[in-house]
Amino acid sequence: MRWVSVTTTRLVGQLVVLVVLVVCVAISAKPAVIDAQSPRDVTAEMVEEWMMELSNWGRWGSGDQLGTLNLVTPDKRRQAVALAVTGTSVSMSHNYLKEPAADATSPLLHDMLRIDSPGAFRSDRYTISYHGYAHSHMDSLCHMMHQGRMYNGFSRDEEVTEAGCNRLAIINFKQGIVTRGLLMDIPRLKGVSYLEPGTPIYVEDLEAWEEQAGIRVESGDIVFVRSGRWARRAAHGPWATGEEAAGLHASVMPWLRERGVAMLGSDDTNDVRPSGVEGVTQPVHQLTLVAMGMPLFDNLDLESVAAEAGRQNRWEFMLVAAPLAVEGGTGSPLNPLAIF
């Protein structure tokens, strides 16, 4: 019995050692698998998961129509006002394009009215289809939907009619937007005048810029990401930016949610194109507008503000923007101002 007991004890001991070794190997192997899955490798399935994980639906109440602009508090506005130190005001709107081009398939139509009238006054009419890849504008939260739903679960079929958007329209931002703006000049970071079309911008780029510029994105900020689109257009002429453009990669979206960004703006339409996510053409638009309730500024001209920020070596400013007060509108042309 003693021999059997000793043998059994040895066998049990060997089995325990074997089990421990197997567990250790499994544990040590697991991080390697995770590390191999770069956050840059975003799939359509991941985007669908983020639609839930990054969602702000219900965060500010079931009837909320402001989305992440709820993060712009009175204290945040007062902080922004204090940034207007020199009083220098810089427009972030590009001059509206009146001529057709590869990136302006719907140019602004400008008609002078009653030009031959003998009276003292002259007037004109603007006709503009501002969404797309040409004109500086703001997207309201009813601009995009996913699977029939807009931000906060509002139904496309119930809330969007020929008369306009009953919910989430641009009229909700009639009081204007005043908060801290931060310019993230990615071409300057990389030592070039502009990024080539199709260049993705990743979290590591944004954090490298934070370190270089000595700033940090905080809750309630509006982040403006310069790719140098208009500098490249000036050098090489227009191109089909709807097909190929530098911009944010989808993998940046959890970072924006974590930092509490109130709005996002760029000199194109924020999404890198092609998106790099098979089956999802504009994941940045989808995740910001629909899941997070984050309005967007598209097609801004960030060249002048980049020049002024570089001159002052100061990358934060007071941001003032006031969209048109259009009931039911899906967005608005506008002229955002950076005040240093």
C-alpha positions as CSV (number, residue, x, y, z in Angstrom):
1,M,0.0,0.0,0.0
2,R,2.9,2.3,0.8
3,W,4.4,1.7,-2.7
4,V,1.1,2.4,-4.4
5,S,0.6,5.5,-2.3
6,V,4.0,6.9,-3.2
7,T,3.6,6.0,-6.9
8,T,0.1,7.6,-6.9
9,T,1.5,10.7,-5.3
10,R,4.2,11.0,-7.9
11,L,1.8,10.5,-10.7
12,V,-0.5,13.2,-9.3
13,G,2.4,15.5,-8.9
14,Q,3.5,15.0,-12.5
15,L,0.0,15.6,-13.7
16,V,-0.2,18.8,-11.7
17,V,3.1,20.0,-13.2
18,L,1.8,19.1,-16.7
19,V,-1.4,21.0,-16.2
20,V,0.4,24.0,-14.9
21,L,2.8,24.0,-17.9
22,V,-0.2,23.8,-20.3
23,V,-1.9,26.7,-18.6
24,C,1.2,28.8,-18.6
25,V,1.8,28.1,-22.3
26,A,-1.8,29.1,-23.0
27,I,-1.6,32.3,-21.0
28,S,1.7,33.3,-22.5
29,A,0.3,32.6,-26.0
30,K,-2.8,34.7,-25.5
31,P,-1.2,38.2,-25.5
32,A,0.7,37.3,-28.7
33,V,-2.6,36.7,-30.4
34,I,-3.9,40.0,-29.1
35,D,-0.8,41.9,-30.1
36,A,-1.0,40.5,-33.6
37,Q,-4.4,42.1,-34.0
38,S,-3.4,45.7,-34.6
39,P,-6.1,48.3,-33.9
40,R,-5.6,49.4,-37.5
41,D,-7.2,46.1,-38.7
42,V,-10.8,47.2,-38.4
43,T,-13.6,45.1,-39.9
44,A,-17.2,45.7,-40.6
45,E,-18.0,43.4,-37.6
46,M,-15.9,45.6,-35.3
47,V,-17.7,48.7,-36.6
48,E,-21.0,47.1,-35.7
49,E,-19.7,46.3,-32.2
50,W,-18.6,49.9,-31.8
51,M,-22.1,51.0,-32.8
52,M,-23.1,49.6,-29.4
53,E,-20.0,50.1,-27.3
54,L,-19.4,53.7,-28.3
55,S,-23.1,54.6,-28.3
56,N,-24.4,57.7,-26.4
57,W,-28.1,56.7,-27.0
58,G,-29.9,57.6,-23.8
59,R,-26.9,59.1,-22.1
60,W,-28.5,62.6,-21.9
61,G,-32.1,61.3,-22.0
62,S,-34.3,59.5,-24.5
63,G,-35.4,62.8,-26.1
64,D,-31.9,64.4,-26.4
65,Q,-31.1,66.0,-29.7
66,L,-27.7,67.7,-28.9
67,G,-25.6,64.6,-28.7
68,T,-22.0,65.3,-27.7
69,L,-22.5,69.0,-27.7
70,N,-24.0,68.4,-24.2
71,L,-20.3,68.2,-23.2
72,V,-19.9,71.9,-23.9
73,T,-20.9,73.2,-20.5
74,P,-21.1,76.9,-19.4
75,D,-17.7,76.4,-17.7
76,K,-16.3,75.0,-20.9
77,R,-17.5,78.1,-22.8
78,R,-15.9,80.4,-20.2
79,Q,-12.7,78.5,-20.6
80,A,-12.9,79.0,-24.3
81,V,-13.5,82.8,-24.0
82,A,-10.4,83.1,-21.9
83,L,-8.4,81.8,-24.9
84,A,-9.1,84.9,-26.9
85,V,-5.9,86.6,-25.8
86,T,-4.6,88.5,-28.8
87,G,-8.0,89.0,-30.4
88,T,-6.8,87.6,-33.8
89,S,-9.8,86.1,-35.7
90,V,-9.2,83.5,-38.4
91,S,-11.9,82.0,-40.7
92,M,-12.0,78.3,-41.2
93,S,-14.3,78.3,-44.1
94,H,-13.1,77.8,-47.7
95,N,-14.4,80.2,-50.2
96,Y,-17.5,78.6,-51.8
97,L,-16.7,77.0,-55.1
98,K,-18.7,78.4,-58.0
99,E,-17.1,76.4,-60.8
100,P,-17.5,72.7,-61.5
101,A,-14.5,70.6,-60.7
102,A,-13.5,67.1,-59.8
103,D,-14.2,67.8,-56.1
104,A,-17.0,70.3,-56.7
105,T,-19.7,68.4,-58.7
106,S,-22.4,70.7,-57.2
107,P,-20.9,74.2,-57.3
108,L,-22.6,77.1,-55.6
109,L,-24.9,79.0,-58.0
110,H,-24.7,82.7,-57.6
111,D,-27.3,84.7,-59.5
112,M,-27.4,88.5,-59.5
113,L,-31.0,89.8,-59.5
114,R,-32.4,92.9,-61.3
115,I,-28.9,94.0,-62.3
116,D,-30.4,96.5,-64.8
117,S,-32.7,98.1,-62.3
118,P,-32.3,101.9,-62.0
119,G,-32.8,101.6,-58.2
120,A,-30.1,102.1,-55.6
121,F,-30.0,98.5,-54.4
122,R,-28.7,95.3,-55.8
123,S,-29.4,91.8,-54.7
124,D,-28.5,88.2,-55.5
125,R,-29.5,84.6,-54.9
126,Y,-27.4,81.7,-53.7
127,T,-28.3,78.1,-54.6
128,I,-26.2,75.5,-52.9
129,S,-26.2,71.8,-52.3
130,Y,-23.6,71.9,-49.5
131,H,-23.2,68.3,-48.5
132,G,-20.5,66.4,-50.3
133,Y,-16.8,67.2,-50.8
134,A,-16.6,70.8,-51.8
135,H,-18.3,73.3,-49.4
136,S,-17.5,74.1,-45.8
137,H,-20.5,72.9,-43.8
138,M,-21.8,71.3,-40.6
139,D,-23.6,68.0,-40.5
140,S,-26.6,67.8,-38.1
141,L,-27.4,64.5,-36.5
142,C,-30.2,63.7,-38.9
143,H,-27.8,63.7,-41.8
144,M,-27.0,60.0,-41.5
145,M,-28.8,56.9,-40.3
146,H,-27.9,53.2,-39.9
147,Q,-30.4,50.4,-40.3
148,G,-33.2,52.9,-40.3
149,R,-32.2,54.6,-37.1
150,M,-30.6,57.9,-36.3
151,Y,-28.8,59.0,-33.1
152,N,-30.7,58.2,-29.9
153,G,-32.8,55.6,-31.8
154,F,-35.0,58.1,-33.7
155,S,-36.6,56.4,-36.7
156,R,-35.8,57.6,-40.2
157,D,-39.3,56.6,-41.4
158,E,-41.1,58.5,-38.6
159,E,-38.8,61.6,-38.3
160,V,-37.6,62.4,-41.8
161,T,-40.1,63.6,-44.4
162,E,-40.2,65.9,-47.4
163,A,-40.7,68.8,-45.1
164,G,-37.4,68.0,-43.3
165,C,-36.2,66.3,-40.2
166,N,-38.6,66.4,-37.3
167,R,-35.8,65.5,-34.9
168,L,-32.0,66.1,-34.8
169,A,-32.2,68.9,-37.3
170,I,-29.7,71.8,-37.5
171,I,-32.2,74.1,-35.8
172,N,-31.1,72.5,-32.5
173,F,-27.8,74.4,-32.7
174,K,-29.3,77.8,-33.4
175,Q,-27.7,79.2,-30.2
176,G,-24.3,78.6,-31.7
177,I,-21.2,76.7,-30.7
178,V,-18.6,78.3,-28.5
179,T,-15.9,76.0,-27.0
180,R,-12.2,75.3,-27.0
181,G,-10.9,74.4,-30.5
182,L,-7.7,72.4,-31.0
183,L,-5.9,72.2,-34.3
184,M,-4.0,68.9,-35.0
185,D,-1.7,69.7,-37.9
186,I,-0.7,66.2,-39.1
187,P,1.4,67.4,-42.2
188,R,3.4,69.7,-39.8
189,L,3.9,66.7,-37.5
190,K,5.3,64.7,-40.5
191,G,7.3,67.5,-41.9
192,V,5.4,67.8,-45.2
193,S,3.1,70.4,-46.7
194,Y,0.2,68.0,-47.1
195,L,-0.8,64.4,-46.8
196,E,-1.2,62.4,-50.0
197,P,-4.7,61.3,-50.8
198,G,-5.6,58.0,-49.1
199,T,-3.3,58.6,-46.2
200,P,-4.9,57.3,-42.9
201,I,-4.5,59.2,-39.7
202,Y,-4.2,57.0,-36.6
203,V,-4.4,57.5,-32.8
204,E,-0.6,57.4,-32.6
205,D,-0.5,60.4,-35.0
206,L,-2.9,62.4,-32.8
207,E,-1.1,61.5,-29.6
208,A,2.3,62.4,-31.2
209,W,0.8,65.8,-32.2
210,E,-0.4,66.3,-28.6
211,E,3.1,65.7,-27.3
212,Q,4.8,67.9,-29.9
213,A,2.3,70.7,-29.5
214,G,2.0,70.5,-25.8
215,I,-1.8,70.1,-25.7
216,R,-4.2,67.4,-24.6
217,V,-7.7,66.8,-26.0
218,E,-10.2,67.1,-23.2
219,S,-13.9,66.8,-22.7
220,G,-16.0,69.4,-24.6
221,D,-13.2,70.2,-27.1
222,I,-13.7,70.4,-30.8
223,V,-10.8,68.8,-32.7
224,F,-9.8,70.0,-36.1
225,V,-7.6,67.7,-38.0
226,R,-5.6,69.2,-40.9
227,S,-4.6,67.0,-43.8
228,G,-3.5,69.8,-46.1
229,R,-6.2,69.1,-48.7
230,W,-6.4,72.7,-49.9
231,A,-2.7,73.1,-50.0
232,R,-2.4,70.1,-52.2
233,R,-5.3,71.4,-54.4
234,A,-3.4,74.7,-54.8
235,A,-0.3,72.8,-55.8
236,H,-1.8,70.1,-58.1
237,G,-5.3,71.1,-58.9
238,P,-8.6,69.4,-57.9
239,W,-9.1,65.7,-57.8
240,A,-11.9,63.3,-56.9
241,T,-11.7,63.6,-53.1
242,G,-14.9,61.5,-52.9
243,E,-12.8,58.6,-54.0
244,E,-9.4,59.2,-52.4
245,A,-8.6,61.5,-49.5
246,A,-6.5,61.6,-46.4
247,G,-8.5,61.5,-43.2
248,L,-9.1,59.7,-39.9
249,H,-9.0,55.9,-39.8
250,A,-12.0,54.2,-38.1
251,S,-9.7,52.9,-35.3
252,V,-9.6,56.5,-33.9
253,M,-13.3,56.4,-32.9
254,P,-12.9,54.8,-29.5
255,W,-10.2,57.3,-28.6
256,L,-12.5,60.2,-29.5
257,R,-15.3,58.7,-27.3
258,E,-12.9,58.2,-24.4
259,R,-11.5,61.7,-24.6
260,G,-15.0,63.3,-24.7
261,V,-14.6,65.1,-28.0
262,A,-17.7,67.3,-28.6
263,M,-17.2,67.7,-32.4
264,L,-14.9,66.8,-35.1
265,G,-13.8,68.8,-38.1
266,S,-11.4,68.5,-41.0
267,D,-10.4,70.0,-44.4
268,D,-12.1,67.1,-46.1
269,T,-15.0,65.0,-44.8
270,N,-13.1,63.4,-41.8
271,D,-13.1,59.8,-43.2
272,V,-10.0,58.5,-45.0
273,R,-11.0,57.2,-48.4
274,P,-10.8,54.4,-49.2
275,S,-11.8,53.7,-45.6
276,G,-9.8,50.5,-45.1
277,V,-12.8,48.8,-43.7
278,E,-14.3,46.4,-46.2
279,G,-18.0,46.9,-46.6
280,V,-18.1,50.3,-44.7
281,T,-17.4,53.3,-46.9
282,Q,-17.6,56.0,-44.2
283,P,-17.2,54.5,-40.7
284,V,-16.2,57.8,-39.1
285,H,-19.4,59.4,-40.2
286,Q,-21.5,56.4,-39.1
287,L,-19.9,56.1,-35.7
288,T,-19.9,59.8,-34.9
289,L,-23.3,61.0,-36.3
290,V,-25.3,57.9,-35.5
291,A,-23.7,56.1,-32.5
292,M,-22.1,58.9,-30.6
293,G,-24.3,61.8,-31.6
294,M,-21.3,63.9,-32.6
295,P,-22.0,66.6,-35.3
296,L,-19.2,67.1,-37.9
297,F,-17.6,70.0,-39.7
298,D,-16.7,69.0,-43.3
299,N,-14.5,70.6,-45.9
300,L,-13.1,73.4,-43.8
301,D,-10.1,75.4,-44.9
302,L,-7.5,75.0,-42.2
303,E,-4.6,76.6,-44.0
304,S,-4.9,80.1,-42.5
305,V,-5.6,78.8,-39.0
306,A,-2.6,76.5,-39.3
307,A,-0.4,79.5,-40.3
308,E,-1.6,81.6,-37.4
309,A,-1.3,78.8,-34.9
310,G,2.3,78.2,-36.2
311,R,3.1,81.9,-35.9
312,Q,1.9,82.0,-32.3
313,N,3.1,78.5,-31.5
314,R,-0.3,78.0,-30.0
315,W,-2.7,75.3,-31.1
316,E,-5.8,76.0,-29.0
317,F,-8.2,78.8,-29.5
318,M,-11.8,80.0,-28.9
319,L,-14.1,78.4,-31.5
320,V,-17.2,80.2,-32.6
321,A,-19.6,78.7,-35.1
322,A,-23.3,79.6,-35.9
323,P,-25.2,77.4,-38.4
324,L,-28.2,78.7,-40.3
325,A,-31.4,78.5,-38.3
326,V,-33.3,76.2,-40.7
327,E,-36.1,74.1,-39.3
328,G,-35.7,70.6,-40.4
329,G,-32.3,71.0,-42.0
330,T,-29.8,68.2,-42.3
331,G,-26.9,70.7,-41.8
332,S,-25.8,74.1,-42.8
333,P,-23.1,76.0,-44.7
334,L,-21.2,78.2,-42.2
335,N,-18.0,80.1,-41.5
336,P,-16.4,78.9,-38.2
337,L,-14.0,81.3,-36.5
338,A,-10.9,80.6,-34.5
339,I,-10.1,83.4,-32.1
340,F,-6.7,83.5,-30.6
